[in-house]
Amino acid sequence: MKFRILSIAAMVAVVAQFGCNHLTSETTEGIPTEMKPDWKGIDLNEMPVKFGQILRFEKDSNVINAIALDFDKDEGGIWIGLCFINKTNIFGRQIPSGWINTKCLDLLDLQYLNNEGLKQYQIIDQIKVNRDKVGIGLITPVSNVEDLMLEYKRGIEQRKKKQTSCDEGLIDEESVRECYFNVKKIELQ
């Protein structure tokens, strides 16, 4: 599955680039192009769901909601980038942008569900999303609803931990960057 840059090395390169350029943008501004959705070469009419649709997945007694925020297509098929929703909050992370005068980039955690595994769901709502406010901070490929449910549970547990401040633990692998953002953060105003 092809995915844009988001390896640890790429994240360090982005942090270094911001440090070298001395950007002083606000937290929600200045999302690097490499971290935004890129649909070049993808026919959005082929996608089984639309950008901004909120999907509900049910399996056994588990129910989760997620919003469609990205699409990808490769030799493995079509992938739907989903950001989990917990009440009115979406799953995200704050990563440092700069070594000196560190600010945070507010990015979203996306689970990419293969189209073949897109089952047991219903579309429950649609919101207008400002695509420029969608920065992708984590990419996790999953092939079925069971894996999606496991990632949701892991995400909830990770967000129970105390978040590391953006100006701390810049190279510490134990830093906790995961957090919640209100869904209004990405809505079109």
N, C-alpha and C positions, 0 to 999 in steps of 0.2 A: 504494500500500500504506500503510495507516494504521499508524503506530507511535507509541508513547508518547514523551514528551519525552526526548530524548537529544541534542539539537543542542548545539553548542558554547555557544550563549547560555543554554540550559537548564542545562547543567553549571555554568556560571559563576554562574547564579542559585542553584543548590543550594549551591555553595561559599559564596556570599555569605550565604545564609540561615543556614547552619551557623555562619558567623563571627559573624553578628549575634546568634544565639541562644546563643552560647557553650556549645555542646554539648561535653560531655567524655566521650562514650561511647567504649567500646573500639572497635577497628578493625572487628570483625565485627558490631557492634550499630549500631542507628540507621540502617539502610538506609531511605532515603526511600520512601514508598509509591509514588511515581511510577516508581521503579526496580525495583519488584517485579512479578512476573508478574500480569497482570490478565486474567481470563478471563470477565468480565461479558459476557453475551449470546452466549457460545460454548457449544455443546453438546459436551462432551468425548466423548460417545459417537460423534460424527461423525468424530473424529480417527482417522487411520489408525494412529497409534502412541500410546502412553500415556506420561504423565509419569514420568520416571525410567528409561525403557527405553534401553538402550545399543544403538545401531545401528552396523553395520559396512557401509561402502560400498566397493565394489571396482570399479575401472575400469582396464583394461589391467593393469599390474603394481602399481598403487597401491592401498593399503588404508588407510582411515582409520576411526576410531571416534569417535562423538559421542553425547552423552546428550541426550534430549529434555527440555527444561526450560521451554518456553513454547509457547503457541499463539496464533494470531491469525487473524481471518477478516475479509475485506473484499471489495470488488467484484472483486478480483483472485484470490480463492479462499481456500483454507486455507493457512496458513503454519505451519511447524513450527520453533520456536526450538531450535537445536542448539548445544551447547557441545562443542568438540573435546576429545578425550582423547589425551594422549601418555603412554603407559605408565599410571601411576596419577595423572597430573596433568591438571587441566583448565585451559583457557585463560581467563585473567582479566586484571584490571588493578587497580591501586591508584590511586585518585584522592584528592586532598586534600579534607578536609572542615573548612574553617575557615581564616581568614587568620592568626589568632593561636592559638598552641598547636595547630598543625595536626596532625591525625590522618588516618589513611587509611581510606577505605571500600574494602572488598574486593568487587569487582564481577566479573561474568562476561561474557565476550565471546560473543555468540550470532550465529550465522548462521541466517537465516530462509529455509528452503528451501520453495519453493512446492510444494504437494501434487502438482501436475502433474509436477514434476521428481523426485518421490520414487520413484526407481527404483534398481535394482541395489543393494539393501540387504538385510540380514538382521538380525533382532533377536537379539543374542547374550547379553544379560543384562538384569536389572532390578535397580535399587537403590532403596531407600527414601530419598527426598530430603526434607529439611526445607525446605518451600517458603519459610519465613521467612528462610532463609539464602541464598536466591537473589536477588541484586541484579543487574540488567542494566546493564552498563557500555558495551556497544557493540552496535549492531544493524547487521547487514549483510544485505540481501536478496540471495538467489541463486535462479536459476530452474532449475538442473540440477546433476547430480553433477559435471560438469566444472568448473563455477564453484566448487562446494564444495571440490573438490580444490585449486584455485588459492588459495582463501582459507586453507586449511589450511597450504599451503606458505608463504604470506605471513606467517601467524601464527607459524610455527616460526622464520622468519628474523628477525622483529621481536623474538622472545623471546631471540635470541642476543645482542642488544644489551644494554649495561649499563643497568639500570633506574635512573631518576631517583628519588631519595628524595622522599617525599611532602611534606616541608617545603621542597623546592627547586623552582625553576622553576614556580611557581604559575601564571604567565601565559605561560610559554615554550612556543610551539607545537612546539618540537623535543624537549620532554620525552618520555621513554620511560616509559610507565605500564604497559605490558604485562608480564605475569609468569605464572607457573604457581601453582596451588594444588593441594594434594592433594585428591583426590575426597572424602576423608573429611570435608573442611570443610563439605560440604553434605549429608552423610548424616544421616538421622534417628537420633538416639542413643537 
